[in-house]
Every structure is written in C-alpha cells, then in structure tokens.
Amino acid sequence: MSPALRVLPLLAMALLSAAAPAAAQGFGMSQGGGDQQLQVFADNGIEWHSEDLRVIATGNARATRGTMTVDADQLTAYYRQINGKGDEIWRLDADGTVTIRSPTDTATGTKAIYDLDKAVFVLKGAPARLVTATDQFQATDSLEYWETQKMAVLRGDAVATRGPRTLKADVITAHFKDRAAGSTAARPAAPAKSSDGAAKSSGENLDLQRADAYGHVRLTTATETVTGDRGDYDAVTEIATVSGAVKIVREGGNQLEGGWAYVNLKTGISKLFPAPPGANGSSPRVQGVFTPKKQDEQGRSGFSGRVPSNEDFGNR
C-alpha cells in the first residue's frame, strides 16, 4: 500500500482545528475556541492521504467540534501542518445526506463545503434547508451561512417561513442575532428537539432580525398575497415593504396595484402607494379591483375603480 494512503482501523481520529476566540452560538464550527479538537468518525473507514493533506471518512461519517456536528455519507477534511502545533483543518467537505447541527439550529442538504478559515459554509440540496427555533428557510441552488456576519444567503426559489407567513424570491438574505435560550420572544411552546427526539441542549439560537428579498418577490399571509420585484421584512417590528410592480390580492379576489406596499403583519393593515417614499418623478396612480360577495341582478361580479393615493392613506 502506498505510504500516502493509510486506512485507520479505529475509525476515529482527531486533528487540531484553528485557534479562535470563544464561539458565538448558532453555527460556529470555525469558532470552537482555543485548542479544541475537531474529531472525525466513520463506520466504514478513514483514509489519510498524507501527500494531499486530506482525510476521507466514509459510512455515517461525523465531524464534531464542541457542540457543533457535521454528518454525511462521506466527509473530506483538508488540513495543513503547523510547526510545533500539529495539524490544522481548514476545510471540510460533506457529501451524501448532509446535516450541519448546532444545539438549536439545523441545516440539511446533499453537499456542503465548510471553509473554516472564512467561517462560511455553502450547502446544496433539493432543496437545501435551514431550520431555527422560529423560522424555516430553503433554496434549490444553494444556501450559504456566514458565521461572523450571522447571515444566510438563499439562492434559487428561496423560501422563508414563519408560521402562516411565507416570503419567496429568487434570492433571500436573512440576518440573525443570537438570542438567549431563556428568552420568550417569538419562542415555540416546547423546546426544539434533535433528530433523535431528545431535547436540544441549552445555549443561544439564531434569531431572525431582517430578511431582504430580490426578484419575483411573493409575500403570503393568512389573508393576502403581495407580489413585487423587491422586498424586505423586519422581524422585530413585523413590518414588510414590497416595491416594483406591486400587487396585493386579498381573500375574495379584491386586489390593488401600485409601486410600493407597506404591510404591517402585526395589525394586518396594508397600505399601497404609487412609489416608495422620496422617489422622484411621476408615478402611475394606485389602482384597485374589488369583488363583492354577492352578484348584482345583471350577474356582474365586481367593479373596478381608483384607490385614493398617498394622502388618502395618511402617514406611511
């Protein structure tokens, strides 16, 4: 057997990962803190390619560091040699059924590249998914998570869901902060559980602060659907705005068309304007089509008319 390829019979090994400051919670394998080791396990064997500076683990492979785990059919760890400090993993590739898990948040897909130097992982799947205590995200092209910025970027048929509310677009960026596990704001009634049914350990979890949507935006609530070219959602104030060729469709078929929508998801009140605040130039008037519940004697199902403009709605 070539000295560059050795199969480790114990099916487990540990390499020193990069020294880093104490980790923020959420996803943070690159920020495990100090000299904490990144351990790799596998059922079928581990190959150590010393000439290529990589390790391949196959069969229910798992990499762990602190409270973070990466599970896959196959894991490939790339490392570099540090004089006097041993070996340091700088990248982890996962293939097959991939699960990246912190104590409170889970990302799943079919392929992942975790760059520990840059503190970024890119996950692909059909679709790739990210699940936090309060929200679910998915995308068909890729899902990126940036540890330092606490930001997820979803590309391709991107979807963000919280309860009955859904935001869809070509691309969605989600911005988070850590929330203490004891916080009751927007928390589910029961603690989140891991895949084996056990309650997840305490710590902090990702708390959505804001989401921005680009291209073919579609915001759906329990009572209406708002479509446009670009949108944003503030999870703290529960206010969303949508701009471009905006259309609001409510239950019963009533619809409004304009250039900028202000949607208060807390009160259920939506406002539509010809253009965003501060926009220069003239804009088409806001138009509306309303459908009554009953038809008139001639069988007509509704009427169309102009909806009052900005001043009629009051303050934005």
DOKEPA-213827 format. One record per atom (N, C-alpha, C, CB): x, z, y. Coordinates in steps of 0.05 Angstrom, whole numbers, plus 5000, padded with zeros to 4 digits. Glycine has a CB too. Example, Ala and Ser with C-alpha at 12.3 -4.5 7.8 and 13.67 -1.06 7.14 Angstrom:
2
526451564886;524651564910;526451564934;522651814911;525751424955;527351434979;525851575001;528251144988;
This chain:
316
501750004976;500050005000;501850005025;498150255000;501049845044;502649835069;502650105082;501549625088;504950195094;505150445107;503350455132;507950515115;502450215141;500650215165;497850285158;500749935177;497150295132;494450355123;494450575103;493050095112;493250795110;493051025091;490251125090;495051245099;489151175066;486551285063;486751585060;484951155039;485451735077;485652025076;483652135056;485252155104;484452265034;482552355014;480852585022;484052434990;481652745042;480052975050;477552895067;481753165065;477452645075;475152535090;474652675117;472652555074;476752795128;476452925154;479152945168;475153205151;479152905194;481652935209;480953005237;483252665208;482953095252;482553165280;484853055296;482453475283;484152945320;486052855339;485652995366;485952545342;487753035380;487553165406;486352965426;490253275415;484153045439;483052875460;484152955487;479952885460;483652785507;484852835533;484053105545;484052605553;486053235557;485453485570;483753425595;487953635579;481653585599;479753535621;478653795632;477453345612;477453795656;476254035666;473854105649;475453995695;472754345653;470454435638;468154235641;469554715646;466754195620;464753975620;462154065634;464153895592;460953875647;458153895654;456653825629;457353705678;454153935627;452553875603;451353595605;450354085600;449353545588;448553265584;450553145566;448253115612;451152885570;453252755554;455952795567;452652445551;457852895551;460452955563;462652975542;460253205579;462852785524;464952805504;467652775516;464552585483;467952625538;470552585551;471352835567;470452345569;469453025570;470053265587;469853515570;468153275611;470953505547;470653735528;472053985538;471653665502;474053955555;475454185566;477954255551;473554415567;480154285565;482654385554;483654215531;482254665545;484554355510;485754225487;483754205463;488254365478;481254205469;479254195448;479553935432;476354215459;479553955406;479953725389;477453555385;481053805362;477853295382;475753115373;476153075343;475752845389;474153155327;474353145298;472752905288;473453405285;473852775267;472552545255;472152605225;474252285259;469652555215;468952595188;467652335176;467052835185;467752305150;466452075137;466052125108;468051815142;463952005096;463452045067;465151865050;460551985061;465651615059;466951415042;469951405046;465751145047;470951505067;473851505072;474651455100;475151295054;477051525107;478251485133;480851325130;478651755148;481051105144;483450945144;485050995170;482850645140;487551035167;489251085190;491150845193;490851355188;490650675213;492350445218;494350525239;490550205229;496650625230;498650745248;499850535266;500750885232;500250295257;501450085273;499650005296;502249845257;496950005291;495049925311;494050165327;492649785298;494850405320;493950645333;490950675333;495050655362;489850655310;486950685307;486250815280;485450425311;483950935279;482951065255;480150965250;482951385258;479550885225;476950775218;475650965198;477150485207;473351075205;471751245187;469251105179;471151525200;468551095153;466250955143;464551135125;467050705127;461951075126;459951225110;459151485123;461151285083;456751485136;455751725150;458051845167;454751935130;459351675183;461551765199;460551935222;463251525209;462152135230;461452305252;463952385267;460052565242;463752375294;465752485312;464552705328;466952255331;465952935330;464953165345;467053265364;464053385326;466153365386;467853505405;466153695421;469353305425;466653955417;464854155429;462054125418;464954125460;460154105436;457354075428;456453785426;455554225447;458253595431;457653315430;458253195403;459253155451;456453015393;456952875368;456252585371;455253005345;457752415356;457052135353;456952065324;459251955368;454651975315;454151905287;453851605285;451752045275;454851475263;454651195259;455351125230;456451025279;454750885222;455650795195;458650775194;454350525188;459850685217;462750665219;463650745247;463650385212;465850895248;467050975273;469950885274;466851275278;470750765296;473550695300;474550835324;473850385303;476551005320;477751165342;480451045350;478051465335;480850975375;483350865385;484851095399;482950625404;487451125393;488951345404;491651255414;489251565383;492851425430;495651385439;497251635434;495651305470;499751595432;501551815426;502751935451;503851715407;502452195454;503452335478;505752515469;501152515490;508052475481;510452625473;509952925477;512852535491;510353065455;510153355456;507253455455;511353455480;505353275455;502553365455;500953245432;501253285481;502153085415;500652965393;499352705400;498653165382;497052655387;495552405391;493052455408;494852285364;492452265425;490152295443;488252055440;491252315473;485852105433;483751895430;482851815458;481351995413;482851555463;481851455489;479351285487;484151305503;478651195463;476351025460;475151075432;477050725464;472551065430;471151095405;469050875402;469851375403;469250715381;467250505376;465450595353;468650235369;462850555356;460950635335;459250385327;459050865345;458950345301;457450115291;455450205270;459349895280;453150075269;451150135249;448850295263;452250295226;447950495249;445850675261;447250885278;444150805238;447150835304;448751005323;446951215336;450150825344;447951455336;446651675351;448751825367;445051865332;448351845393;450152005410;448452235420;451251835435;449352485414;447652715418;449152935432;446452815392;447853045453;448653295465;446653505455;448753275497;446953765463;444953955454;442053895463;445754225464;441753745485;439053705495;438253405498;438853835521;440053225496;439452945502;440552765480;440552855529;439152545474;439952365452;439752075460;438052425427;441851925452;441851635456;442251505429;444151545476;440751285424;440851155398;441050855402;438351225381;442250715382;442550425383;443850335357;444150335407;445050095358;446349985335;449349935339;445049715328;450249955364;453149935370;453750075397;453949625372;456050215397;456750355421;459750345425;455850645420;460650325450;463450345458;463550585477;464550085470;465050795470;465351035486;468151035497;464651295470;468450975523;471050985536;471451265547;471250765559;473151425534;473551695542;475251715568;474851855520;476951525573;478451525598;476651495622;480551295597;474851305620;472951245642;470451415642;472250955642;470051565620;467751735617;465151575618;467651955638;465151355603;462851165602;462351085574;463350925621;459851075565;459250945540;457150725545;458151145519;457550505530;455650275531;454350255503;457150015539;451750265503;450250265478;448450015476;448550525475;448549885453;446849655449;444949715425;448449405443;442649575425;440749615404;438349435408;439749905403;436249485391;433949315393;431349475394;433849115370;430949645415;432749675438;434549925435;431049705463;436349955455;437850205457;436150405472;440550155472;436250665464;434450865476;436051115485;432350945456;434951235505;435951495515;433551675518;437551465542;433651915506;431352105507;432352365519;430052145479;431152465540;431652725552;429252905547;432352705582;429353145558;427153335554;424453225566;427853605565;424653065587;422252985601;421752685602;422253085629;423852525596;423652235600;424852085577;425052155626;423951825575;424951645555;425751385568;422951605532;428051275560;429051025572;429850835549;431451085590;429450575553;430350385533;430850115547;428250355511;432549955533;433249685543;434149515520;435549705565;433649255522;434349075499;437148965501;432348855499;438348945525;441048835527;443149065524;441448695554;443049255541;445049475540;444049715556;447749385551;445049945548;444550195562;447350325567;442650385545;448050355592;450550475600;450050755610;452050305622;451850945603;451651205615;454351285626;450751415594;454351355652;456751435667;456751735670;456951285695;458551875656;458552165656;459052285683;460552265636;461052185697;461752315723;459552285743;464352185733;458352045744;456251995764;453452085754;456151695770;453352165728;450752235716;448652015721;449752515726;449451775714;447751545719;447451365694;448851375743;445051275688;444651095666;443750825678;442451195647;444850605667;444050335675;442950195651;446550175687;440450105654;439049975632;438649675640;436250105626;439449505622;439349215627;437749065606;442249095629;435948905615;434348735597;431748875587;435948665572;429448795598;426948915591;427149225592;425948835562;428149325614;428649605617;425949755621;430449665641;425749995608;423250145610;424050445613;421550105584;422750575633;423050865637;420250985635;424450935664;419951195619;417251305614;417351605618;416351245585;415351705632;414851995635;411852035633;415952105662;411052155610;408152195606;406651935606;407052395627;404451915622;402851665624;404051465643;400051735631;406351525656;407451345676;409751185663;408451505700;409750925669;411750745658;412850565680;410650575635;415450545682;416850365701;418350155685;418650525720;417749905689;419049685675;420349495695;417049525657;422649375687;424049195705;426249055688;425249335729;427448855701;429748725688;432048925685;430648465703;432549075707;434649275707;433649525720;437149165723;434249755708;433550015720;436050195720;431250155703;436550315743;438650525745;437350795748;440650465768;438150985731;436951255732;439151445740;435751325704;438551615760;440551815770;439552095762;440851785801;441352245750;440652515740;442252735753;441152525710;441352975749;443053215754;442553395730;442353355782;444353595727;443953785705;441953995714;446653925698;440154065695;438154275701;438554495681;435254155700;438554745690;438954965672;436654975652;439055225687;437355055627;435355055606;433055235612;436555125579;433455445628;431355635634;429355535655;432555885643;430055315668;428255205688;425655115676;429554975703;423455175691;420755095681;419754845694;418855315685;421154735713;420254495728;420154255709;422054435752;417854145706;417353895691;418453925662;418753665704;418354165651;419354215624;417054185604;420654485622;417654085580;415654085559;414954365550;416553915536;412554395538;411654655529;413454775508;408854635519;414554615490;416254705469;419054605472;415054635441;421054745462;423754655465;424154395449;425754865456;425954225459;426553975445;427954035419;428353795462;427553865399;428753905373;430653685366;426653935352;432553745349;434353545339;433153395317;437053665330;434553185306;433453015286;432753165260;435252795280;434053395255;433453545231;431253745235;435953685221;430053745258;427753925263;428454185275;426253965238;430954255277;431754505288;431854495318;434554585278;431154725331;431254735360;434054695369;430155005370;434354535391;437054485402;438054725416;436954245421;440754745417;441954975429;441454975459;444954975423;441755215470;441355245499;443555115514;441055535507;443155065540;445154935556;443754805579;446754725540;444854585590;443554445611;442754165601;445354425636;440654055612;439853785603;439553605628;437153795588;439553345622;439353155643;436653155656;440052865633;436553185682;434153195698;434052955716;433953465714;432152775712;431952525728;431252595757;429752345717;432852485775;432352525804;431252275817;434952595818;432252045809;431351795821;431851555802;432851745848;430051365804;430351115788;429950885807;428451105764;431750685805;431450435820;431050205801;434050385838;429250025808;428449805790;428849545804;425549835780;429849335790;430449075801;429348855783;433549045806;427848675795;426848445780;424448495763;429048335764;422248345768;419748375753;418948665749;420148235725;418748805771;418149085770;415149125764;418849225797;414649325747;411849385739;411649685735;411049235713;410149815753;409650105752;406850155743;410150235780;406450295721;403850345709;403250645709;403650225681;400950715719;399950995718;397350995702;399551115746;396051225701;393651255686;391351095698;392851545684;391551025724;389350895738;390050625750;388351065759;392550555752;393250305766;395850185757;393250345796;396249935763;398749795757;399749665783;398449575734;402349715790;403549605814;405849425805;404449835833;405749175814;407948985808;409248885833;406848755791;411848815831;413348715854;416148625845;413548925875;417848585865;420548485860;422648715857;421348295881;422148935872;424049155871;422449415875;426149125894;423449625863;422049885865;423950115863;419849905844;422950355871;424450595867;422550825863;426350655892;423451035849;421851265843;423451515848;420751255813;422351695864;423551955870;422152155852;423352025900;423652255832;422352445813;421852715825;424152475788;423152785847;422753045860;420153045875;425053115878;419752835892;417252815908;414952675893;417852675934;415652545871;413752385856;412552155873;411452555845;414252035889;413351815906;414951565897;413851875936;413551345894;414751095887;414150885908;413750995859;416050705913;415450475930;416150215915;417050495957;414650015921;415049745909;414949545931;412949685886;416849355931;416949155952;417048875940;419249205971;416748675958;416748395949;413948285948;418048365921;413348125929;410648025925;409048235909;410547745910;407948425924;406748665912;403848615906;407048905930;403048715883;400148715875;399548975863;399548475856;397249095872;396249345860;393649285846;395949565881;393449335821;390949285805;389949555795;391449095782;387449625802;386249875794;384249825773;385050015818;383350055760;381350035739;378849895751;380650315728;377549735735;375249585744;375849315756;373749745765;378449245758;379148985768;379748965797;377048795761;379449175813;380049165841;383049125845;379149425855;383748955864;386648905868;387248855898;387548665852;389748935905;390748895932;393348745930;391149165946;393948585950;396448425951;397748465979;395948125945;400348515979;401748556004;404748535999;401048826016;406348656018;409248636016;410648896010;410248536042;409249126012;410649386007;408549586000;412249476032;408949725978;406949925969;408250205968;405949855941;406750395977;407550685976;405650825957;407450816005;406650925935;404951045914;405651335911;405350885887;403751515917;404151795913;403051865885;402851965935;404751905866;403851955838;402752235835;406151915819;403352415854;402352685852;399352695861;403952875869;398752555883;396052555893;394352325883;396052545923;395652125872;394151885863;393351695885;391651975849;394451735909;393751565932;395951355935;393551735958;395051095937;396850875941;396250745968;396650665918;398350655982;398050516007;399550256006;399050686031;398350046017;399649776016;399849676045;397949585999;402149556051;402749456077;403849166076;404749636092;403749016098;404748746097;407748736092;404248616124;409348936101;412248936098;413349216098;413548766121;415749256089;416949526089;417349626118;419649516075;417549886121;418049996148;420549876161;418250296147;420349806186;422649696200;423249406195;425049856193;421649266179;422148986174;421648816199;420348886150;423348626203;423048446227;421448196219;425748376238;420248076239;418747826235;415947876226;420147666214;414347666227;411547696219;411247686189;409847466232;409147816180;408547826151;405647766146;409348106139;404947656123;402147596117;400547856117;401847456090;398047836123;396248066122;395948156093;393548006135;395248416090;394648516064;391848416056;394748836063;391648326032;389048216022;388148375998;389347916014;385448395995;384248545973;381948395960;383448815982;381648445934;379348345919;378148575904;380148115898;375448625909;374148855897;371848765879;373149045919;371648895856;369648825837;367749065833;370948755809;365149035841;363249255838;362649295808;360749205854;361549535802;360949595774;358549435764;360349895771;356749355783;354349205775;354348935789;351749365781;353348735775;353048475787;350548465804;352948255765;350548285824;348148265841;346148075827;348848165869;343948015841;341847855829;342747575822;339447845847;344647475837;345647205831;347847205810;346747075857;348547435799;350547455778;353347455789;350247225760;353647495815;356347495826;357747765819;356347455857;360247755811;361547985801;363248135821;363247915777;363448035845;365048175865;365248025891;367948215854;366848125909;367247995934;370148025942;365348105956;371047845960;373847865970;373747916000;375447615963;375848046010;375948106038;378648206046;373848306046;379248226071;381748326081;381748626081;382448206109;383948736072;384349026074;385649086100;386049136050;384749296115;386049366140;389049386137;384849626152;390449326159;393349326159;394449606164;394449136180;397049616172;398549866173;397050096189;401249826186;396050026212;394950236229;392450356216;394150126256;391050206200;388650306187;389250506165;386950076176;391650496155;392350686134;393450946145;394350556115;394150946170;395251186182;398251196176;393951436171;399351436176;402251466172;403051376144;403051756177;405351256142;406351166116;407551396100;408450946120;
